[in-house]
Amino acid sequence: MDVKICGLKTPDSVEAAAAAGATHLGFNFFAPSPRAVTPAEARLLARHVPAGVKIVALVVDADDALLEEIWEHLHPDIFQLHGKETPERVREIKARFGVEVMKVVRVAEAADARSAEAYDGVADLLLFDAKPPKDKDKLPGGNGLIFDWTALQAYRGKTPWMLAGGLDAANVAEAIRVTGTGAVDTASGAEDAPGVKSPEKIRKFVAAALGKA
């Protein structure tokens, strides 16, 4: 089981996630987010990431300049595209940096899950997240919202995928059971407040995801 903790901002939270057994650690470069860090800050945080744990850089419709800055400072293992990036844009980023690209697909119903098939053979990974409400104050992700997991039954693609959307220690085992996913991701589910990670909630989430709760 792959477990990703996203939106890490402090050395303590990075170390807590790694010690708990998280396989992927995410740094958020979307400036409006309370979880955002700069590429320079992420470079310092990455010093606390042990070998074998993958570093994920979350961006939202980022231009080449931002991607280059992130690459220069961080050399992430994966770029996570959380905006409206097209399959063509995914190809461009893969070709430019030579690393894996994870495309986020926001889901509210079965048709949304089916739309992910446009990225088959293009993205290395998909991440199914809850579609945010039509509220200008809502972020593209990390809103703590759960979607109907059975909608994912409509996805017939072959790209490996990760599940997100309001997951926490209390519901992640059920989410895994219902969807059969082999990878889960949380941001808000491991926090005391937006952008404030709780080492205890991180540990509990990873333990629950790994069936050790």
PyMOL commands that place a pseudoatom at each C-alpha (Angstrom):
pseudoatom trace, name=CA, resn=MET, resi=1, chain=A, elem=C, hetatm=0, pos=[0.000, 0.000, 0.000]
pseudoatom trace, name=CA, resn=ASP, resi=2, chain=A, elem=C, hetatm=0, pos=[1.343, 3.409, -0.993]
pseudoatom trace, name=CA, resn=VAL, resi=3, chain=A, elem=C, hetatm=0, pos=[0.531, 6.217, 1.422]
pseudoatom trace, name=CA, resn=LYS, resi=4, chain=A, elem=C, hetatm=0, pos=[1.021, 9.891, 0.606]
pseudoatom trace, name=CA, resn=ILE, resi=5, chain=A, elem=C, hetatm=0, pos=[0.962, 12.752, 3.084]
pseudoatom trace, name=CA, resn=CYS, resi=6, chain=A, elem=C, hetatm=0, pos=[0.546, 16.031, 1.226]
pseudoatom trace, name=CA, resn=GLY, resi=7, chain=A, elem=C, hetatm=0, pos=[1.058, 19.656, 2.151]
pseudoatom trace, name=CA, resn=LEU, resi=8, chain=A, elem=C, hetatm=0, pos=[4.016, 19.244, 4.489]
pseudoatom trace, name=CA, resn=LYS, resi=9, chain=A, elem=C, hetatm=0, pos=[5.544, 22.502, 5.721]
pseudoatom trace, name=CA, resn=THR, resi=10, chain=A, elem=C, hetatm=0, pos=[7.824, 21.721, 8.660]
pseudoatom trace, name=CA, resn=PRO, resi=11, chain=A, elem=C, hetatm=0, pos=[10.767, 19.399, 9.334]
pseudoatom trace, name=CA, resn=ASP, resi=12, chain=A, elem=C, hetatm=0, pos=[8.815, 17.791, 12.188]
pseudoatom trace, name=CA, resn=SER, resi=13, chain=A, elem=C, hetatm=0, pos=[5.897, 16.890, 9.931]
pseudoatom trace, name=CA, resn=VAL, resi=14, chain=A, elem=C, hetatm=0, pos=[8.205, 15.529, 7.233]
pseudoatom trace, name=CA, resn=GLU, resi=15, chain=A, elem=C, hetatm=0, pos=[10.018, 13.378, 9.765]
pseudoatom trace, name=CA, resn=ALA, resi=16, chain=A, elem=C, hetatm=0, pos=[6.754, 12.204, 11.339]
pseudoatom trace, name=CA, resn=ALA, resi=17, chain=A, elem=C, hetatm=0, pos=[5.364, 11.134, 7.961]
pseudoatom trace, name=CA, resn=ALA, resi=18, chain=A, elem=C, hetatm=0, pos=[8.525, 9.284, 7.000]
pseudoatom trace, name=CA, resn=ALA, resi=19, chain=A, elem=C, hetatm=0, pos=[8.802, 7.595, 10.402]
pseudoatom trace, name=CA, resn=ALA, resi=20, chain=A, elem=C, hetatm=0, pos=[5.164, 6.496, 10.207]
pseudoatom trace, name=CA, resn=GLY, resi=21, chain=A, elem=C, hetatm=0, pos=[5.833, 4.682, 6.947]
pseudoatom trace, name=CA, resn=ALA, resi=22, chain=A, elem=C, hetatm=0, pos=[4.510, 7.077, 4.308]
pseudoatom trace, name=CA, resn=THR, resi=23, chain=A, elem=C, hetatm=0, pos=[5.854, 6.208, 0.867]
pseudoatom trace, name=CA, resn=HIS, resi=24, chain=A, elem=C, hetatm=0, pos=[5.201, 9.604, -0.746]
pseudoatom trace, name=CA, resn=LEU, resi=25, chain=A, elem=C, hetatm=0, pos=[5.632, 13.081, 0.753]
pseudoatom trace, name=CA, resn=GLY, resi=26, chain=A, elem=C, hetatm=0, pos=[3.981, 16.015, -0.985]
pseudoatom trace, name=CA, resn=PHE, resi=27, chain=A, elem=C, hetatm=0, pos=[5.015, 19.658, -1.108]
pseudoatom trace, name=CA, resn=ASN, resi=28, chain=A, elem=C, hetatm=0, pos=[2.401, 22.152, -2.279]
pseudoatom trace, name=CA, resn=PHE, resi=29, chain=A, elem=C, hetatm=0, pos=[3.448, 24.997, -4.599]
pseudoatom trace, name=CA, resn=PHE, resi=30, chain=A, elem=C, hetatm=0, pos=[-0.008, 26.528, -5.129]
pseudoatom trace, name=CA, resn=ALA, resi=31, chain=A, elem=C, hetatm=0, pos=[0.432, 29.951, -3.523]
pseudoatom trace, name=CA, resn=PRO, resi=32, chain=A, elem=C, hetatm=0, pos=[-3.196, 30.513, -2.363]
pseudoatom trace, name=CA, resn=SER, resi=33, chain=A, elem=C, hetatm=0, pos=[-3.132, 27.287, -0.336]
pseudoatom trace, name=CA, resn=PRO, resi=34, chain=A, elem=C, hetatm=0, pos=[-2.478, 27.393, 3.425]
pseudoatom trace, name=CA, resn=ARG, resi=35, chain=A, elem=C, hetatm=0, pos=[-0.147, 24.455, 2.776]
pseudoatom trace, name=CA, resn=ALA, resi=36, chain=A, elem=C, hetatm=0, pos=[1.992, 26.273, 0.208]
pseudoatom trace, name=CA, resn=VAL, resi=37, chain=A, elem=C, hetatm=0, pos=[5.769, 26.390, 0.403]
pseudoatom trace, name=CA, resn=THR, resi=38, chain=A, elem=C, hetatm=0, pos=[8.321, 28.019, -1.863]
pseudoatom trace, name=CA, resn=PRO, resi=39, chain=A, elem=C, hetatm=0, pos=[10.804, 25.958, -3.859]
pseudoatom trace, name=CA, resn=ALA, resi=40, chain=A, elem=C, hetatm=0, pos=[13.582, 27.219, -1.587]
pseudoatom trace, name=CA, resn=GLU, resi=41, chain=A, elem=C, hetatm=0, pos=[11.658, 26.134, 1.510]
pseudoatom trace, name=CA, resn=ALA, resi=42, chain=A, elem=C, hetatm=0, pos=[10.941, 22.740, -0.019]
pseudoatom trace, name=CA, resn=ARG, resi=43, chain=A, elem=C, hetatm=0, pos=[14.628, 22.250, -0.700]
pseudoatom trace, name=CA, resn=LEU, resi=44, chain=A, elem=C, hetatm=0, pos=[15.353, 22.564, 3.022]
pseudoatom trace, name=CA, resn=LEU, resi=45, chain=A, elem=C, hetatm=0, pos=[12.465, 20.288, 3.963]
pseudoatom trace, name=CA, resn=ALA, resi=46, chain=A, elem=C, hetatm=0, pos=[13.645, 17.651, 1.497]
pseudoatom trace, name=CA, resn=ARG, resi=47, chain=A, elem=C, hetatm=0, pos=[16.798, 17.215, 3.550]
pseudoatom trace, name=CA, resn=HIS, resi=48, chain=A, elem=C, hetatm=0, pos=[14.608, 15.418, 6.082]
pseudoatom trace, name=CA, resn=VAL, resi=49, chain=A, elem=C, hetatm=0, pos=[13.220, 12.944, 3.526]
pseudoatom trace, name=CA, resn=PRO, resi=50, chain=A, elem=C, hetatm=0, pos=[14.927, 9.552, 3.791]
pseudoatom trace, name=CA, resn=ALA, resi=51, chain=A, elem=C, hetatm=0, pos=[16.131, 7.603, 0.779]
pseudoatom trace, name=CA, resn=GLY, resi=52, chain=A, elem=C, hetatm=0, pos=[13.428, 5.500, -0.813]
pseudoatom trace, name=CA, resn=VAL, resi=53, chain=A, elem=C, hetatm=0, pos=[10.596, 7.898, 0.006]
pseudoatom trace, name=CA, resn=LYS, resi=54, chain=A, elem=C, hetatm=0, pos=[9.254, 9.692, -3.061]
pseudoatom trace, name=CA, resn=ILE, resi=55, chain=A, elem=C, hetatm=0, pos=[9.013, 13.471, -3.179]
pseudoatom trace, name=CA, resn=VAL, resi=56, chain=A, elem=C, hetatm=0, pos=[5.914, 14.838, -4.909]
pseudoatom trace, name=CA, resn=ALA, resi=57, chain=A, elem=C, hetatm=0, pos=[5.597, 18.443, -6.126]
pseudoatom trace, name=CA, resn=LEU, resi=58, chain=A, elem=C, hetatm=0, pos=[1.980, 19.615, -6.300]
pseudoatom trace, name=CA, resn=VAL, resi=59, chain=A, elem=C, hetatm=0, pos=[1.264, 22.393, -8.792]
pseudoatom trace, name=CA, resn=VAL, resi=60, chain=A, elem=C, hetatm=0, pos=[-1.878, 23.931, -10.277]
pseudoatom trace, name=CA, resn=ASP, resi=61, chain=A, elem=C, hetatm=0, pos=[-1.661, 24.986, -13.929]
pseudoatom trace, name=CA, resn=ALA, resi=62, chain=A, elem=C, hetatm=0, pos=[1.967, 25.952, -13.360]
pseudoatom trace, name=CA, resn=ASP, resi=63, chain=A, elem=C, hetatm=0, pos=[3.939, 27.714, -16.061]
pseudoatom trace, name=CA, resn=ASP, resi=64, chain=A, elem=C, hetatm=0, pos=[7.357, 26.525, -17.190]
pseudoatom trace, name=CA, resn=ALA, resi=65, chain=A, elem=C, hetatm=0, pos=[9.142, 29.097, -15.039]
pseudoatom trace, name=CA, resn=LEU, resi=66, chain=A, elem=C, hetatm=0, pos=[7.665, 27.734, -11.812]
pseudoatom trace, name=CA, resn=LEU, resi=67, chain=A, elem=C, hetatm=0, pos=[8.287, 24.141, -12.838]
pseudoatom trace, name=CA, resn=GLU, resi=68, chain=A, elem=C, hetatm=0, pos=[11.900, 24.967, -13.636]
pseudoatom trace, name=CA, resn=GLU, resi=69, chain=A, elem=C, hetatm=0, pos=[12.339, 26.686, -10.271]
pseudoatom trace, name=CA, resn=ILE, resi=70, chain=A, elem=C, hetatm=0, pos=[10.888, 23.694, -8.445]
pseudoatom trace, name=CA, resn=TRP, resi=71, chain=A, elem=C, hetatm=0, pos=[13.096, 21.352, -10.449]
pseudoatom trace, name=CA, resn=GLU, resi=72, chain=A, elem=C, hetatm=0, pos=[16.207, 23.390, -9.738]
pseudoatom trace, name=CA, resn=HIS, resi=73, chain=A, elem=C, hetatm=0, pos=[15.615, 23.355, -5.983]
pseudoatom trace, name=CA, resn=LEU, resi=74, chain=A, elem=C, hetatm=0, pos=[13.937, 20.011, -5.396]
pseudoatom trace, name=CA, resn=HIS, resi=75, chain=A, elem=C, hetatm=0, pos=[14.289, 17.490, -8.247]
pseudoatom trace, name=CA, resn=PRO, resi=76, chain=A, elem=C, hetatm=0, pos=[10.980, 15.837, -7.273]
pseudoatom trace, name=CA, resn=ASP, resi=77, chain=A, elem=C, hetatm=0, pos=[10.270, 12.234, -8.172]
pseudoatom trace, name=CA, resn=ILE, resi=78, chain=A, elem=C, hetatm=0, pos=[6.753, 13.135, -9.302]
pseudoatom trace, name=CA, resn=PHE, resi=79, chain=A, elem=C, hetatm=0, pos=[4.985, 16.270, -10.502]
pseudoatom trace, name=CA, resn=GLN, resi=80, chain=A, elem=C, hetatm=0, pos=[1.358, 16.237, -9.324]
pseudoatom trace, name=CA, resn=LEU, resi=81, chain=A, elem=C, hetatm=0, pos=[-0.811, 18.312, -11.660]
pseudoatom trace, name=CA, resn=HIS, resi=82, chain=A, elem=C, hetatm=0, pos=[-3.860, 19.539, -9.777]
pseudoatom trace, name=CA, resn=GLY, resi=83, chain=A, elem=C, hetatm=0, pos=[-5.293, 21.986, -12.289]
pseudoatom trace, name=CA, resn=LYS, resi=84, chain=A, elem=C, hetatm=0, pos=[-6.849, 21.790, -15.744]
pseudoatom trace, name=CA, resn=GLU, resi=85, chain=A, elem=C, hetatm=0, pos=[-3.730, 20.468, -17.447]
pseudoatom trace, name=CA, resn=THR, resi=86, chain=A, elem=C, hetatm=0, pos=[-4.501, 18.740, -20.742]
pseudoatom trace, name=CA, resn=PRO, resi=87, chain=A, elem=C, hetatm=0, pos=[-2.994, 15.438, -21.895]
pseudoatom trace, name=CA, resn=GLU, resi=88, chain=A, elem=C, hetatm=0, pos=[-0.766, 17.511, -24.182]
pseudoatom trace, name=CA, resn=ARG, resi=89, chain=A, elem=C, hetatm=0, pos=[0.529, 19.514, -21.219]
pseudoatom trace, name=CA, resn=VAL, resi=90, chain=A, elem=C, hetatm=0, pos=[1.209, 16.296, -19.314]
pseudoatom trace, name=CA, resn=ARG, resi=91, chain=A, elem=C, hetatm=0, pos=[3.287, 15.069, -22.261]
pseudoatom trace, name=CA, resn=GLU, resi=92, chain=A, elem=C, hetatm=0, pos=[5.229, 18.336, -22.361]
pseudoatom trace, name=CA, resn=ILE, resi=93, chain=A, elem=C, hetatm=0, pos=[6.124, 18.164, -18.677]
pseudoatom trace, name=CA, resn=LYS, resi=94, chain=A, elem=C, hetatm=0, pos=[7.140, 14.507, -18.878]
pseudoatom trace, name=CA, resn=ALA, resi=95, chain=A, elem=C, hetatm=0, pos=[9.365, 15.206, -21.860]
pseudoatom trace, name=CA, resn=ARG, resi=96, chain=A, elem=C, hetatm=0, pos=[10.899, 18.304, -20.319]
pseudoatom trace, name=CA, resn=PHE, resi=97, chain=A, elem=C, hetatm=0, pos=[11.837, 16.847, -16.931]
pseudoatom trace, name=CA, resn=GLY, resi=98, chain=A, elem=C, hetatm=0, pos=[11.936, 13.115, -17.487]
pseudoatom trace, name=CA, resn=VAL, resi=99, chain=A, elem=C, hetatm=0, pos=[10.061, 12.291, -14.282]
pseudoatom trace, name=CA, resn=GLU, resi=100, chain=A, elem=C, hetatm=0, pos=[6.715, 10.725, -13.470]
pseudoatom trace, name=CA, resn=VAL, resi=101, chain=A, elem=C, hetatm=0, pos=[3.608, 12.871, -13.723]
pseudoatom trace, name=CA, resn=MET, resi=102, chain=A, elem=C, hetatm=0, pos=[0.483, 12.311, -11.644]
pseudoatom trace, name=CA, resn=LYS, resi=103, chain=A, elem=C, hetatm=0, pos=[-2.701, 13.898, -12.997]
pseudoatom trace, name=CA, resn=VAL, resi=104, chain=A, elem=C, hetatm=0, pos=[-5.448, 14.746, -10.551]
pseudoatom trace, name=CA, resn=VAL, resi=105, chain=A, elem=C, hetatm=0, pos=[-9.014, 14.060, -11.674]
pseudoatom trace, name=CA, resn=ARG, resi=106, chain=A, elem=C, hetatm=0, pos=[-11.814, 15.606, -9.623]
pseudoatom trace, name=CA, resn=VAL, resi=107, chain=A, elem=C, hetatm=0, pos=[-14.777, 13.296, -9.137]
pseudoatom trace, name=CA, resn=ALA, resi=108, chain=A, elem=C, hetatm=0, pos=[-18.397, 13.859, -8.181]
pseudoatom trace, name=CA, resn=GLU, resi=109, chain=A, elem=C, hetatm=0, pos=[-20.032, 11.208, -10.371]
pseudoatom trace, name=CA, resn=ALA, resi=110, chain=A, elem=C, hetatm=0, pos=[-19.245, 8.307, -12.689]
pseudoatom trace, name=CA, resn=ALA, resi=111, chain=A, elem=C, hetatm=0, pos=[-18.752, 10.515, -15.747]
pseudoatom trace, name=CA, resn=ASP, resi=112, chain=A, elem=C, hetatm=0, pos=[-15.902, 12.295, -13.986]
pseudoatom trace, name=CA, resn=ALA, resi=113, chain=A, elem=C, hetatm=0, pos=[-14.127, 9.005, -13.361]
pseudoatom trace, name=CA, resn=ARG, resi=114, chain=A, elem=C, hetatm=0, pos=[-14.547, 8.006, -17.002]
pseudoatom trace, name=CA, resn=SER, resi=115, chain=A, elem=C, hetatm=0, pos=[-12.997, 11.296, -18.106]
pseudoatom trace, name=CA, resn=ALA, resi=116, chain=A, elem=C, hetatm=0, pos=[-9.699, 10.153, -16.604]
pseudoatom trace, name=CA, resn=GLU, resi=117, chain=A, elem=C, hetatm=0, pos=[-9.314, 7.725, -19.485]
pseudoatom trace, name=CA, resn=ALA, resi=118, chain=A, elem=C, hetatm=0, pos=[-8.146, 10.676, -21.615]
pseudoatom trace, name=CA, resn=TYR, resi=119, chain=A, elem=C, hetatm=0, pos=[-4.865, 10.474, -19.688]
pseudoatom trace, name=CA, resn=ASP, resi=120, chain=A, elem=C, hetatm=0, pos=[-4.301, 6.746, -20.265]
pseudoatom trace, name=CA, resn=GLY, resi=121, chain=A, elem=C, hetatm=0, pos=[-0.899, 6.170, -21.781]
pseudoatom trace, name=CA, resn=VAL, resi=122, chain=A, elem=C, hetatm=0, pos=[0.039, 9.769, -20.965]
pseudoatom trace, name=CA, resn=ALA, resi=123, chain=A, elem=C, hetatm=0, pos=[0.097, 10.220, -17.182]
pseudoatom trace, name=CA, resn=ASP, resi=124, chain=A, elem=C, hetatm=0, pos=[2.103, 7.769, -15.104]
pseudoatom trace, name=CA, resn=LEU, resi=125, chain=A, elem=C, hetatm=0, pos=[-0.394, 7.975, -12.260]
pseudoatom trace, name=CA, resn=LEU, resi=126, chain=A, elem=C, hetatm=0, pos=[-3.855, 9.344, -11.609]
pseudoatom trace, name=CA, resn=LEU, resi=127, chain=A, elem=C, hetatm=0, pos=[-5.180, 10.753, -8.360]
pseudoatom trace, name=CA, resn=PHE, resi=128, chain=A, elem=C, hetatm=0, pos=[-8.935, 10.724, -7.872]
pseudoatom trace, name=CA, resn=ASP, resi=129, chain=A, elem=C, hetatm=0, pos=[-9.971, 13.584, -5.580]
pseudoatom trace, name=CA, resn=ALA, resi=130, chain=A, elem=C, hetatm=0, pos=[-13.315, 15.100, -4.636]
pseudoatom trace, name=CA, resn=LYS, resi=131, chain=A, elem=C, hetatm=0, pos=[-14.630, 17.745, -7.001]
pseudoatom trace, name=CA, resn=PRO, resi=132, chain=A, elem=C, hetatm=0, pos=[-14.843, 20.992, -4.998]
pseudoatom trace, name=CA, resn=PRO, resi=133, chain=A, elem=C, hetatm=0, pos=[-18.121, 22.926, -4.863]
pseudoatom trace, name=CA, resn=LYS, resi=134, chain=A, elem=C, hetatm=0, pos=[-18.572, 25.907, -7.148]
pseudoatom trace, name=CA, resn=ASP, resi=135, chain=A, elem=C, hetatm=0, pos=[-17.330, 28.271, -4.480]
pseudoatom trace, name=CA, resn=LYS, resi=136, chain=A, elem=C, hetatm=0, pos=[-14.666, 30.735, -5.468]
pseudoatom trace, name=CA, resn=ASP, resi=137, chain=A, elem=C, hetatm=0, pos=[-13.045, 30.374, -2.045]
pseudoatom trace, name=CA, resn=LYS, resi=138, chain=A, elem=C, hetatm=0, pos=[-12.539, 26.625, -2.362]
pseudoatom trace, name=CA, resn=LEU, resi=139, chain=A, elem=C, hetatm=0, pos=[-9.129, 25.261, -3.287]
pseudoatom trace, name=CA, resn=PRO, resi=140, chain=A, elem=C, hetatm=0, pos=[-8.668, 22.762, -6.143]
pseudoatom trace, name=CA, resn=GLY, resi=141, chain=A, elem=C, hetatm=0, pos=[-8.049, 20.098, -3.489]
pseudoatom trace, name=CA, resn=GLY, resi=142, chain=A, elem=C, hetatm=0, pos=[-7.382, 19.616, 0.191]
pseudoatom trace, name=CA, resn=ASN, resi=143, chain=A, elem=C, hetatm=0, pos=[-10.890, 20.682, 1.159]
pseudoatom trace, name=CA, resn=GLY, resi=144, chain=A, elem=C, hetatm=0, pos=[-11.632, 17.632, 3.292]
pseudoatom trace, name=CA, resn=LEU, resi=145, chain=A, elem=C, hetatm=0, pos=[-14.492, 16.575, 1.015]
pseudoatom trace, name=CA, resn=ILE, resi=146, chain=A, elem=C, hetatm=0, pos=[-15.433, 12.951, 0.361]
pseudoatom trace, name=CA, resn=PHE, resi=147, chain=A, elem=C, hetatm=0, pos=[-16.990, 11.778, -2.903]
pseudoatom trace, name=CA, resn=ASP, resi=148, chain=A, elem=C, hetatm=0, pos=[-19.018, 8.669, -3.727]
pseudoatom trace, name=CA, resn=TRP, resi=149, chain=A, elem=C, hetatm=0, pos=[-16.276, 6.071, -4.033]
pseudoatom trace, name=CA, resn=THR, resi=150, chain=A, elem=C, hetatm=0, pos=[-18.500, 3.760, -6.085]
pseudoatom trace, name=CA, resn=ALA, resi=151, chain=A, elem=C, hetatm=0, pos=[-18.236, 6.298, -8.932]
pseudoatom trace, name=CA, resn=LEU, resi=152, chain=A, elem=C, hetatm=0, pos=[-14.743, 4.930, -9.568]
pseudoatom trace, name=CA, resn=GLN, resi=153, chain=A, elem=C, hetatm=0, pos=[-16.259, 1.692, -10.846]
pseudoatom trace, name=CA, resn=ALA, resi=154, chain=A, elem=C, hetatm=0, pos=[-16.849, 3.597, -14.090]
pseudoatom trace, name=CA, resn=TYR, resi=155, chain=A, elem=C, hetatm=0, pos=[-13.111, 4.043, -14.676]
pseudoatom trace, name=CA, resn=ARG, resi=156, chain=A, elem=C, hetatm=0, pos=[-11.909, 1.469, -17.197]
pseudoatom trace, name=CA, resn=GLY, resi=157, chain=A, elem=C, hetatm=0, pos=[-8.441, 2.823, -17.827]
pseudoatom trace, name=CA, resn=LYS, resi=158, chain=A, elem=C, hetatm=0, pos=[-5.170, 1.049, -17.133]
pseudoatom trace, name=CA, resn=THR, resi=159, chain=A, elem=C, hetatm=0, pos=[-3.235, 3.853, -15.441]
pseudoatom trace, name=CA, resn=PRO, resi=160, chain=A, elem=C, hetatm=0, pos=[-2.378, 3.178, -11.772]
pseudoatom trace, name=CA, resn=TRP, resi=161, chain=A, elem=C, hetatm=0, pos=[-4.284, 5.458, -9.442]
pseudoatom trace, name=CA, resn=MET, resi=162, chain=A, elem=C, hetatm=0, pos=[-4.323, 6.890, -5.952]
pseudoatom trace, name=CA, resn=LEU, resi=163, chain=A, elem=C, hetatm=0, pos=[-7.382, 7.851, -3.890]
pseudoatom trace, name=CA, resn=ALA, resi=164, chain=A, elem=C, hetatm=0, pos=[-7.811, 11.181, -2.085]
pseudoatom trace, name=CA, resn=GLY, resi=165, chain=A, elem=C, hetatm=0, pos=[-10.713, 13.308, -0.931]
pseudoatom trace, name=CA, resn=GLY, resi=166, chain=A, elem=C, hetatm=0, pos=[-11.464, 13.753, 2.747]
pseudoatom trace, name=CA, resn=LEU, resi=167, chain=A, elem=C, hetatm=0, pos=[-9.558, 10.667, 3.845]
pseudoatom trace, name=CA, resn=ASP, resi=168, chain=A, elem=C, hetatm=0, pos=[-8.555, 10.380, 7.481]
pseudoatom trace, name=CA, resn=ALA, resi=169, chain=A, elem=C, hetatm=0, pos=[-7.714, 7.697, 10.015]
pseudoatom trace, name=CA, resn=ALA, resi=170, chain=A, elem=C, hetatm=0, pos=[-11.399, 7.005, 10.646]
pseudoatom trace, name=CA, resn=ASN, resi=171, chain=A, elem=C, hetatm=0, pos=[-12.435, 6.296, 7.048]
pseudoatom trace, name=CA, resn=VAL, resi=172, chain=A, elem=C, hetatm=0, pos=[-9.353, 5.268, 5.084]
pseudoatom trace, name=CA, resn=ALA, resi=173, chain=A, elem=C, hetatm=0, pos=[-9.704, 1.532, 5.765]
pseudoatom trace, name=CA, resn=GLU, resi=174, chain=A, elem=C, hetatm=0, pos=[-13.294, 1.611, 4.496]
pseudoatom trace, name=CA, resn=ALA, resi=175, chain=A, elem=C, hetatm=0, pos=[-12.226, 3.626, 1.452]
pseudoatom trace, name=CA, resn=ILE, resi=176, chain=A, elem=C, hetatm=0, pos=[-9.627, 1.002, 0.629]
pseudoatom trace, name=CA, resn=ARG, resi=177, chain=A, elem=C, hetatm=0, pos=[-12.179, -1.791, 1.086]
pseudoatom trace, name=CA, resn=VAL, resi=178, chain=A, elem=C, hetatm=0, pos=[-14.791, -0.158, -1.148]
pseudoatom trace, name=CA, resn=THR, resi=179, chain=A, elem=C, hetatm=0, pos=[-12.496, 0.980, -3.957]
pseudoatom trace, name=CA, resn=GLY, resi=180, chain=A, elem=C, hetatm=0, pos=[-9.762, -1.645, -3.882]
pseudoatom trace, name=CA, resn=THR, resi=181, chain=A, elem=C, hetatm=0, pos=[-7.169, 1.088, -4.231]
pseudoatom trace, name=CA, resn=GLY, resi=182, chain=A, elem=C, hetatm=0, pos=[-3.525, 0.356, -3.611]
pseudoatom trace, name=CA, resn=ALA, resi=183, chain=A, elem=C, hetatm=0, pos=[-2.627, 3.963, -2.832]
pseudoatom trace, name=CA, resn=VAL, resi=184, chain=A, elem=C, hetatm=0, pos=[-4.139, 6.682, -0.634]
pseudoatom trace, name=CA, resn=ASP, resi=185, chain=A, elem=C, hetatm=0, pos=[-3.421, 10.353, -0.038]
pseudoatom trace, name=CA, resn=THR, resi=186, chain=A, elem=C, hetatm=0, pos=[-4.399, 12.892, 2.588]
pseudoatom trace, name=CA, resn=ALA, resi=187, chain=A, elem=C, hetatm=0, pos=[-3.718, 16.517, 3.421]
pseudoatom trace, name=CA, resn=SER, resi=188, chain=A, elem=C, hetatm=0, pos=[-6.534, 17.793, 5.649]
pseudoatom trace, name=CA, resn=GLY, resi=189, chain=A, elem=C, hetatm=0, pos=[-6.998, 14.383, 7.270]
pseudoatom trace, name=CA, resn=ALA, resi=190, chain=A, elem=C, hetatm=0, pos=[-3.650, 14.712, 9.038]
pseudoatom trace, name=CA, resn=GLU, resi=191, chain=A, elem=C, hetatm=0, pos=[-4.074, 18.273, 10.296]
pseudoatom trace, name=CA, resn=ASP, resi=192, chain=A, elem=C, hetatm=0, pos=[-5.197, 20.161, 13.391]
pseudoatom trace, name=CA, resn=ALA, resi=193, chain=A, elem=C, hetatm=0, pos=[-5.968, 23.208, 11.206]
pseudoatom trace, name=CA, resn=PRO, resi=194, chain=A, elem=C, hetatm=0, pos=[-5.471, 24.020, 7.505]
pseudoatom trace, name=CA, resn=GLY, resi=195, chain=A, elem=C, hetatm=0, pos=[-1.751, 23.791, 6.856]
pseudoatom trace, name=CA, resn=VAL, resi=196, chain=A, elem=C, hetatm=0, pos=[-0.943, 22.660, 10.408]
pseudoatom trace, name=CA, resn=LYS, resi=197, chain=A, elem=C, hetatm=0, pos=[0.024, 19.002, 10.371]
pseudoatom trace, name=CA, resn=SER, resi=198, chain=A, elem=C, hetatm=0, pos=[-0.427, 16.845, 13.458]
pseudoatom trace, name=CA, resn=PRO, resi=199, chain=A, elem=C, hetatm=0, pos=[2.302, 14.215, 13.910]
pseudoatom trace, name=CA, resn=GLU, resi=200, chain=A, elem=C, hetatm=0, pos=[-0.203, 12.089, 15.838]
pseudoatom trace, name=CA, resn=LYS, resi=201, chain=A, elem=C, hetatm=0, pos=[-2.831, 12.297, 13.072]
pseudoatom trace, name=CA, resn=ILE, resi=202, chain=A, elem=C, hetatm=0, pos=[-0.155, 11.492, 10.501]
pseudoatom trace, name=CA, resn=ARG, resi=203, chain=A, elem=C, hetatm=0, pos=[0.813, 8.368, 12.440]
pseudoatom trace, name=CA, resn=LYS, resi=204, chain=A, elem=C, hetatm=0, pos=[-2.800, 7.288, 12.878]
pseudoatom trace, name=CA, resn=PHE, resi=205, chain=A, elem=C, hetatm=0, pos=[-3.608, 7.800, 9.198]
pseudoatom trace, name=CA, resn=VAL, resi=206, chain=A, elem=C, hetatm=0, pos=[-0.638, 5.809, 7.953]
pseudoatom trace, name=CA, resn=ALA, resi=207, chain=A, elem=C, hetatm=0, pos=[-1.303, 3.034, 10.470]
pseudoatom trace, name=CA, resn=ALA, resi=208, chain=A, elem=C, hetatm=0, pos=[-4.954, 2.808, 9.420]
pseudoatom trace, name=CA, resn=ALA, resi=209, chain=A, elem=C, hetatm=0, pos=[-4.035, 2.770, 5.734]
pseudoatom trace, name=CA, resn=LEU, resi=210, chain=A, elem=C, hetatm=0, pos=[-1.532, -0.011, 6.314]
pseudoatom trace, name=CA, resn=GLY, resi=211, chain=A, elem=C, hetatm=0, pos=[-3.988, -2.009, 8.404]
pseudoatom trace, name=CA, resn=LYS, resi=212, chain=A, elem=C, hetatm=0, pos=[-2.010, -1.507, 11.593]
pseudoatom trace, name=CA, resn=ALA, resi=213, chain=A, elem=C, hetatm=0, pos=[-4.492, 0.634, 13.491]
for i in range(1, 213): cmd.bond("trace and resi %d" % i, "trace and resi %d" % (i + 1))
show_as sticks, trace
zoom trace
